[in-house]
Every structure is written in C-alpha cells, then in structure tokens.
Amino acid sequence: MCGGGTQVTTSTTEPWEQQIPYLTSGFEQAKGLYNQGAPGYYPAETLAGFDPAQTAAQQATLGYAMGPRAASLQAGGEGALMRSLGGYTGFNPQQSSDLLAGNVRTGAGTPYGAMENALTQGVIGNLQQNILPGIRQQQVQYQPGGSSRAGLEQNKAIAKAVKSGLTKPLADMYSNAYQTAQGQRLPAANQIIGQQQYGQQMYPSIMSAPLNMYGAIGDVGAQRRAMTQATMDSDMARYQYDATAPQQQLANYMKMVTGNYGGTTTQTSPGPSALDQIGQVAGIASMFMPSDILIKENIKPDGTWKGHNVYTYNFKGSNTRSRGVMAQEIEITRPDAVMEIEGIKHVNYGVL
C-alpha cells in the first residue's frame, strides 16, 4: 500500500426506523395546519362599553356643571362672599357706625323718641285728668277766687308729676340705653372682624368651586378618552394580527418541521500512510464496538444506561442475544463516540 493521499469520510444519519411513521404523520399534519391558515380573530366583542350607571353619572355631572343651577349658585355665593369681605353683619352703615361708637339716638324717629313721646303723653294725661282737677277743687273749697299760693301749689304739683312721670324715666331710660350701647361696641366690632375673617377663609373655596366643576367635566372627558384609546388599541391589535398572520403561519410551520432527523456529512482529510492505516485499524478495533442498527435484528428496548437507550438484539447470522446501544442514536447526541469503519458504525463505549 502506498502512503499519503487523501481520505474521504462520508457519514449518513437517518431517523430511527420507529420514528419515521410519526415524523411523516407530523409533517402531514403541519402542512395541513399551514394550509388551513391562521385561526380567525375572536369573533365576539373584545371591548367593554360604559356601564349604564356610568353613562347616567356622566350625563348628570355634565348637566349640573354646565347648567343654570350651578351658575346661579356660584353667582350667589360670590355675592355673599364679597359682602362678608366688607364686614357685612346685617346692619346698615349708620347702624354699624352707631354700634361701634356706642351712640344712643334720641328724638323723633328713634325708639327713644317714641318712648319719650309716650311718657309725655302719659304725664299730660295724668295732669289733665287727675292732678289739676284735684288741685282746682281744693282751691275752690278752701280759697274761693284762688290766690297766688294756689298757683304755686299747682306749679309744684305739675313739676312733681313731670319729674316722676317723665324726667326720671327718661333719665333712667337713657342711662340704660347708654350702658347697653357701650356694651355692644366690642361685640359689634368682633362681629365685623369675624365676618371679614370668615369671608377671607371662604373666598378660596368659593373661587375653586367652578374649578371643581371643570374637574368633574374633565373626569368625564378622561373616561371617554380612555374608551376611545382602548378602541384604537383594539383596532391596531386586529390590524397587527392580520398583517403578520402569514409570517406567523410560516414561523409556526418551521417550528413544527425543524429537527435533527438525519443527513449526510462528507469530510476530506489527508490520508494516513499504509503503516498508519494498519495502526489506526488496530487501535479502532480495540476501542470501538460494532453497533450499527443495520447489522442487528430482533431489536427490543431494554431500559437505559447513562441516559442512552439500551436494547437487546442479535447480530444478523447469529442467534446469540446481546445488549447495547444503537450507533445511530448515539451519533445524534455524542457524535464523538461513533465512527464508521468499512461502512459499519461502531461505538466507543469508553467515552460514554
């Protein structure tokens, strides 16, 4: 034999014989699914609309916020607030001024004047009806024709009646009114200040009330916008599904048919010399055991060994039963443990 040259090694793997029917059926089913096309989009509604209660609430909110009632309440609230800011207490300016100054108004048109008039009328009536007629009667009985002393007695009686029935009551009434007026000065001032403070505190709330209404309107708008956006998202999802359906079908098909089910590998390398070949054959013979499925028959599964399927069989032309792996299966997971010698696959059990 001549040394040198090249060595061509061809390795062919095929599916396990028992796998072929299942693979064939799987390919046929995959092709059938592909030909059927992608499944249809969900036919029913996929987007929930507003609940009737939500719709009613939205309509009521908009009707109230944009209606005349809210505007009227706002105008009334602002008017009352402005009066409060001015210290409004329910009194007119003159009454407020008198309360703060502690004034006691007398004369016509005042309660004091009315009381004075009533007391005056009472005194006059008492003089005319009781006191003066009695004095005249005494004068007639004791001093016919009258005298200067009688006039003095009459004057004294009149002065006494006026003092007791008019002067003293008026003085007492004025004194009481003055004391009352002085006592009302500080409460009146506190009331005005309190109203101003109340108005200052309430002003932000009154001014923000319309903003709350606008916020309610905005909430309704946000709900409607969310519904519109959700509808758009649903439409875009449907469009995306339809647009990519062919690619998805092809990807699914490729996933179903992809797999390492066999093939042919050819490798060319410098060939060994004749002596090398003899040494290699000897070395190979000592490490590799023939385990090609093509030289075995009556194959039956018999468990596993180191994660590899194990079978019992007999070599063709022999009735002796043996136990071991199949080179074609080992080649799929451990190609380094398989070598083909003169067309027969051998397995190196030592590296498994």
TORDRENTOR-339345 format. One record per residue: residue in one letter; x, y, z of N, C-alpha, C in turn. Coordinates in steps of 0.001 Angstrom, whole numbers, plus 500000, padded with zeros to 6 digits. Example, Ala and Ser with C-alpha at 12.3 -4.5 7.8 and 13.67 -1.06 7.14 Angstrom:
residues 2
a513190494310507800512300495500507800513200496700507800/s512850497750507080513670498940507140512900500030507870/
***
This chain:
residues 352
m500851498807500000500000500000500000500880501233500000/c500493502253499318501258503494499234500846504421500366/g501816505184500840501485506175501864500975507459501255/g500473508371502084499989509668501606498598509566501025/g498250510546500175496918510581499581495926511252500514/t494660511146500180493589511740500992492615510680501418/q491878511020502470490855510117502993489520510835502986/v488539510240502363487196510815502288486288510008503196/t485685510706504161484775510051505098483375510583504883/t482440509719504638481039510101504444480209509506505568/s479459510389506266478619509957507379477170510272507052/t476345509267507056474921509440506759474097508993507959/t473197509876508419472301509530509527470867509601509048/e470060508752509553468648508716509207467834508625510491/p466566509005510429465725508849511610465667507385512027/w465420507206513309465227505863513818464025505251513116/e464130504024512768463092503372511964461713503521512585/q461637503397513931460336503519514589459814504955514578/q460702505941514345460271507338514324459635507743513005/i460004507089511960459616507538510616458107507701510458/p457271506732510878455819506929510706455303508158511456/y455841508398512662455367509549513437455811510853512812/l457066510868512308457540512077511649456748512378510389/t456486511337509630455700511519508394454316512065508708/s453687511469509731452354511953510127452418513386510620/g453465513702511405453600515068511919453779516083510816/f454605515742509810454795516657508681453489516885507932/e452738515806507752451465515941507036450503516837507808/q450463516646509147449575517485509957450031518936509956/a451347519151510020451861520515509986451517521208508678/k451660520462507590451314521042506298449831521357506219/g449014520449506777447575520695506773447206521929507579/l447834522095508765447573523291509575448008524555508857/y449144524462508169449625525625507440448668525995506313/n448180524981505603447261525243504503445926525795504984/q445544525438506214444289525965506753444363527458507030/g445557527960507219445711529378507522445614529641509010/a445907530872509377445866531264510788444431531245511291/p444236530968512563442868530981513109442264532375513037/g440958532427512950440280533708512863440362534488514159/y440238535817514033440254536670515222439011536405516060/y439124536595517354437997536367518258436763537095517742/p435675536378517435434552536997516724433680537894517587/a433651537694518903432770538487519759433434539809520131/e432681540642520884433218541922521318434383541706522290/t435410542494522115436576542389522992436776543645523834/l435860544594523723435993545846524450434685546153525154/a434737546286526481433542546572527265433204548053527172/g431928548343526933431482549731526900431189550244528294/f430762551504528389430424552069529681429196551375530263/d429213551181531545428050550664532245426949551719532201/p425654551328532144424569552327532136424655553299533305/a425091552820534467425220553716535615426297554766535370/q427380554359534710428435555325534399427935556378533411/t427199555929532415426663556873531429425721557862532091/a424848557360532977423919558249533675424668559248534542/a425718558791535224426504559687536070427198560758535235/q427705560385534080428359561359533210427371562428532749/q426196561992532313425197562945531828424739563871532945/a424529563301534143424088564132535270425168565139535659/t426419564701535663427513565607536019427630566751535025/l427580566437533740427664567487532731426460568420532801/g425269567843533011424066568664533084424106569636534251/y424609569162535380424682570039536552425785571080536400/a426968570621535993428115571517535925427933572616534886/m427238572315533796427095573276532709425721573934532691/g424872573604533658423513574124533678423386575430534449/p422169576013534436421952577314535106422020577210536628/r421753576043537176421733575929538630423111576213539223/a424137575585538673425474575805539192425910577253539013/a425560577849537870425930579244537628425238580173538615/s423959579905538903423215580735539850423795580619541254/l424107579381541663424701579187542982426056579869543082/q426809579810542022428124580444542026428000581959542157/a427079582533541418426904583983541482426434584406542871/g425492583649543439425017583977544775426112583830545816/g426902582763545703427994582548546646429037583648546571/e429357584098545359430339585165545208429813586477545780/g428494586755545563427914587986546101427953587998547621/a427566586868548233427600586779549694429027586905550214/l429962586337549488431356586405549908431874587843549880/m431547588577548832432003589954548744431414590793549874/r430154590524550242429561591251551366430275590908552669/s430648589628552813431369589215554020432732589867554096/l433403589971552944434708590633552931434600592090553347/g433440592703553097433225594083553520432768594199554956/g432695593077555682432286593124557087430784593191557250/y430047592648556320428587592729556380428063591965557592/t427190592631558380426606591996559574425093592015559571/g424494592577558543423038592712558526422569594101558922/f423482594948559462423138596329559820423486597261558662/n422714598381558573423071599374557562424281600168558051/p424908600950557183426130601670557602425938602549558835/q424779603255558933424555604129560074424421603338561363/q423711602192561265423557601357562450424908600787562894/s425707600341561926427026599821562268427895600886562909/s427813602129562373428600603226562923428182603532564359/d426866603548564607426364603820565955426788602730566926/l426748601460566455427145600366567332428615600475567723/l429455600792566745430878600908567031431192602116567923/a430427603215567756430672604421568551429966604389569892/g429001603471570058428222603446571308427226604573571390/n426759605094570230425808606206570218424422605734570644/v423690606680571334422279606452571683421483607524570975/r420761607175569977419994608154569203418674608429569921/t418398609747570072417152610201570707416408611083569728/g415237611500570133414461612388569282413492611623568406/a412811612388567569411786611805566713412391610783565762/g411644609724565525412086608694564598412954607643565219/t413229607762566536414043606761567215413200606074568276/p413583604879568697412848604233569793412828605102571054/y413927605821571299413983606696572461412949607811572324/g412856608399571143411878609462570915410459608958571086/a410180607753570612408842607194570761408513606987572233/m409495606497573011409266606300574442409058607639575144/e409883608643574760409729609979575345408353610540575052/n407879610378573851406563610870573473405478610155574268/a405650608845574442404649608097575199404616608548576658/l405802608754577247405848609220578635405242610616578765/t405549611485577777404997612848577800403476612810577752/q402947612045576853401501611928576742400903611383578026/g401621610461578658401102609904579916401087610932581029/v402144611738581095402205612772582120401099613810581899/i400975614266580645399945615267580317398557614725580651/g398340613506580250397029612918580532396766612821582022/n397776612452582788397604612334584243397329613698584872/l398039614741584367397806616077584891396382616551584591/q395974616349583336394669616838582925393522616088583587/q393714614835583751392605614014584233392571613881585757/n393721613944586402393753613634587827394309614768588694/i395514615212588392396195616122589310395588617517589297/l395498618143588114394998619517588041393539619643588493/p392640618744588078391265618862588597391213618765590111/g392040617976590704392029617858592180392519619126592839/i393554619738592259394069620989592830393031622073592742/r392329622197591623391305623234591450390164623027592447/q389817621791592671388729621502593605389101621970595020/q390344621720595381390787622166596706390804623697596804/q391222624338595715391270625796595717389863626396595873/v388901625815595220387529626329595265386955626159596662/q387268625037597281386691624747598586387309625611599689/y388629625796599641389283626479600757389559627961600483/q389726628340599297390032629728598976389273630137597712/p387990630479597910387229630878596728387904632033596005/g387919631950594694388522633019593898389978632769593613/g390641631806594329392049631477594084392979632470594734/s394270632208594669395292633069595242396625632731594618/s397633633515594947398976633248594419399541631966595009/r399202631673596241399677630424596842399104629212596123/a397872629376595686397234628274594949397984628014593655/g398440629087593022399211628900591791400520628187592043/l401128628515593178402393627845593492402179626365593744/e401145626053594433400836624638594694400607623891593390/q399935624594592464399667623942591168400966623696590417/n401855624708590485403131624553589785403968623443590412/k403948623374591729404695622329592406404158620950592022/a402845620862591950402236619574591584402603619179590155/i402605620177589284402947619872587881404402619425587791/a405313620179588489406733619842588446406989618452589003/k406304618136590068406465616815590675406004615716589733/a404869615974589065404323614972588141405247614771586955/v405780615908586456406696615800585304407967615070585707/k408493615394586896409722614754587334409534613256587531/s408462612883588192408249611462588482407775610681587255/g407011611321586392406451610589585250407220610740583961/l408098611737583880408764611967582592410271612109582768/t410714613045583599412147613331583684412936612134584192/k412500611570585302413239610444585859413185609206584941/p412032608830584418412026607676583496412903607884582269/l412887609141581749413724609400580578415202609283580931/a415543609815582083416945609723582503417361608272582709/d416503607495583377416809606073583583416911605339582245/m415953605680581358415968605011580046417237605350579273/y417633606605579293418850606994578568420093606336579181/s420108606303580513421251605681581182421356604203580817/n420215603506580841420224602089580471420625601894579006/a420074602772578145420401602670576719421885602937576486/y422440603882577189423852604221577030424725603049577475/q424375602484578643425155601353579131425058600170578159/t423876599942577650423694598848576675424502599114575417/a424464600361574943425203600710573723426696600525573919/q427192600925575090428614600752575346428989599260575384/g428077598451575933428353597013575986428305596330574630/q427645596976573664427528596378572333428666596777571407/r429510597696571819430560598175570929431557597060570578/l432083596392571605433076595348571339432473594153570597/p431284593642570984430693592553570188430458592942568735/a430037594213568518429807594641567134431113594649566348/a432179595150566974433471595154566282433958593738566015/n433799592875567005434206591473566809433383590800565720/q432110591153565655431264590563564621431729590982563233/i432057592257563070432533592736561772433851592067561406/i434775592002562384436061591360562122435882589883561812/g434983589236562565434720587818562318434166587572560931/q433280588450560477432742588308559132433825588467558081/q434704589424558315435804589616557367436709588389557326/q437025587865558500437878586679558541437200585478557892/y435905585346558152435155584245557534435167584369556014/g434971585611555558434998585816554113436360585493553517/q437426585867554226438765585563553737439019584064553694/q438493583354554695438676581899554729437870581201553640/m436685581695553389435795581031552426436070581434550991/y436787582523550792436996583002549428437675581954548539/p438749581288549013439368580264548145438389579153547754/s437547578749548712436594577679548395435591578127547347/i435107579366547503434147579879546528434792579986545153/m436022580475545127436677580647543836437040579311543189/s437312578296544010437702576999543443436506576137543077/a435314576572543487434128575769543178433954575534541676/p434101576565540833433987576295539393435062575328538895/l436268575445539483437332574541539054436966573101539381/n436290572888540513435834571534540839434850571042539796/m433979571936539349433032571561538306433763571222537007/y434732572068536685435504571787535469436269570472535607/g436747570207536846437425568933537085436506567755536863/a435241567908537299434276566835537081434055566619535586/i433969567732534844433821567606533389435048566934532793/g436225567328533309437450566702532812437500565214533100/d436971564803534249436943563374534574436093562616533564/v434967563197533216434121562563532198434876562472530877/g435559563573530522436337563551529286437437562510529312/a438079562356530485439143561352530599438596559947530412/q437423559692530954436806558379530769436500558136529291/r435966559140528643435638558973527227436910558823526384/r437944559589526757439192559459526015439779558055526194/a439703557538527431440213556190527677439461555164526838/m438146555354526711437361554439525889437777554549524418/t437973555782523947438408555969522557439769555339522317/q440696555543523270442031554981523122441987553463523140/a441152552906524010441031551450524067440485550902522749/t439549551636522139439021551205520840440119551250519774/m440906552308519813442010552403518863443010551270519070/d443321550966520324444253549877520616443722548548520091/s442422548351520250441819547113519754441918547024518238/d441654548154517567441756548170516106443196547925515651/m444158548526516361445553548326515989445988546882516207/a445493546276517277445835544877517542445280543972516437/r444058544264515993443475543478514903444276543666513617/y444651544918513341445430545181512136446773544456512198/q447437544519513356448722543855513513448590542348513333/y447531541800513866447296540364513735447126539983512261/d446277540734511545446039540422510132447311540610509300/a448080541680509626449258541981508811450361540939508978/t450482540375510153451574539430510430451131537980510404/a449881537733510039449384536350510039450198535433509116/p450527535850507882451321534951507028452687534619507625/q453367535622508165454663535349508770454541534424509982/q453499534624510770453311533788511941453020532345511534/q452242532196510459451964530847509967453252530143509545/l454085530875508801455326530281508330456241529935509510/a456314530826510502457153530559511672456676529328512419/n455361529216512587454820528040513266455129526760512495/y455031526848511160455314525682510344456781525268510490/m457681526267510455459098525949510568459432525333511931/k458744525802512985458964525222514299458548523766514328/m457468523461513633456948522094513664457794521129512851/v458464521600511802459205520684510937460703520693511213/t461178521651512060462605521722512318463033520613513272/g464181520001513002464699518955513879465888518249513238/n466716517617514029467867516879513528467450515432513276/y466851515211512111466306513887511795467200513086510843/g468357513573510499469254512813509616469963513727508650/g470908513174507933471637513965506956472900513244506514/t473633513881505633474872513310505111475987514313505277/t477115513866505841478293514708506037479486514071505364/t480169514840504544481356514342503859482558515145504315/q483608514468504737484803515136505219486022514572504497/t486860515427503958488073515018503248489284515486504047/s490210514590504288491406514938505053492588514143504506/p493802514597504791494974513834504307494917512395504805/g495158511496503914495084510090504279496349509620504976/p496231508651505826497399508127506541498214507219505628/s499422506982506061500274506036505324499763504626505569/a500346503686504808499904502301504965500131501820506382/l501290502149506970501552501730508345500588502403509320/d500334503696509034499383504412509900498014503764509831/q497606503402508641496292502793508486496199501502509267/i497267500711509192497251499442509942497146499726511436/g497926500747511904497876501090513334496520501623513743/q495926502449512894494616503024513208493551501949513277/v493617501037512292492621499962512299492735499140513560/a493978498885513957494173498096515175493664498854516391/g493987500160516440493532500954517584492023501049517629/i491423501294516466489969501401516397489307500114516823/a489885499019516356489293497717516695489284497496518190/s490286498052518901490362497838520342489430498761521122/m489011499931520543488191500903521273486732500883520857/f486420500641519617485062500751519091484472499364518891/m483187499274519240482450498021519060481397498244517996/p481229497288517083480192497445516065478822497540516732/s478077498574516368476769498786516994475790499367516007/d476001499076514737475152499625513676473822498889513662/i472717499646513594471392499032513559471201498159512332/l472017498440511265471869497691510020472353496249510136/i473192495953511152473709494584511288473039493848512448/k471942494446512971471236493846514087469812493515513688/e469214492574514423467825492215514194467202491790515521/n465888491629515481465141491265516699465447492261517833/i465380493531517487465737494594518432464557494859519371/k464873494875520674463835495152521674464400496123522722/p463627497169523089464086498116524130464306497396525461/d465365497811526183465679497163527457466245498200528447/g465514499309528632465901500304529612466885501329529077/t467614501946530016468588502990529671469881502757530425/w470950503409529910472264503327530543472979504651530302/k473276505346531409473913506655531330473144507620530435/g471812507542530494470966508436529711470757508001528286/h471282506823527868471132506340526495470217505126526485/n469401505044525421468526503883525272469368502622525057/v468937501544525708469624500248525606468631499227525031/y469137498320524191468297497328523530468949495950523651/t468105494917523520468613493549523331468397493171521873/y469324492381521324469286492066519901470228490894519634/n470208490495518387471243489555517936471737490052516584/f473018489831516359473579490223515071473039489289513988/k472861489863512853472356489061511737473307487895511472/g472737486691511339473534485490511118473952484819512406/s473509485399513572473877484807514860472629484736515726/n472512483671516516471373483527517421471697483999518840/t472901484451519059473309484892520402472727486277520685/r472027486387521837471449487676522214472519488571522850/s472504489809522481473438490794523030472637491990523558/r473323492809524310472679494011524894473612495208524696/g473042496333524193473857497530523967473043498647523339/v473766499716522920473118500891522342473102500785520833/m472423501730520181472381501799518729473267502960518276/a474166502690517389475116503705516936474401504921516354/q473306504684515632472597505796515001472030506769516056/e471579506251517196471068507129518254472216507854518956/i473279507133519247474407507752519928475000508861519081/e474976508680517779475571509656516876474866511011516949/i473577510989517310472813512241517391473279513088518566/t473516512441519712473871513177520927475373513179521206/r476078512110520815477523512013521057478240511567519785/p478303512428518790478949512026517539480429511679517719/d481041512181518795482453511865519025482670510419519448/a481598509739519858481711508346520309481372507354519206/v481141507838517988480729506959516879481734507095515735/m482092505989515159482966506016513983482509504923513018/e482554505263511756482155504310510720483402503622510163/i483437502311510224484561501509509729484032500554508666/e484521500766507439484112499949506305482590499881506187/g481949501063506362480511501157506170479685500740507363/i480322500300508454479587499867509642479901500843510765/k478860501333511467479046502271512535479449501523513818/h480487502056514465480994501492515708480847502531516831/v480705502085518062480552502947519236481682502702520203/n482270503810520695483310503724521718482603503840523068/y482349502696523697481664502684524989482504503377526081/g483790503465525860484651504036526881484434505507527124/v483944506236526124483733507694526296482302508022526687/l481422507050526698480028507303527078479900507452528589/
***
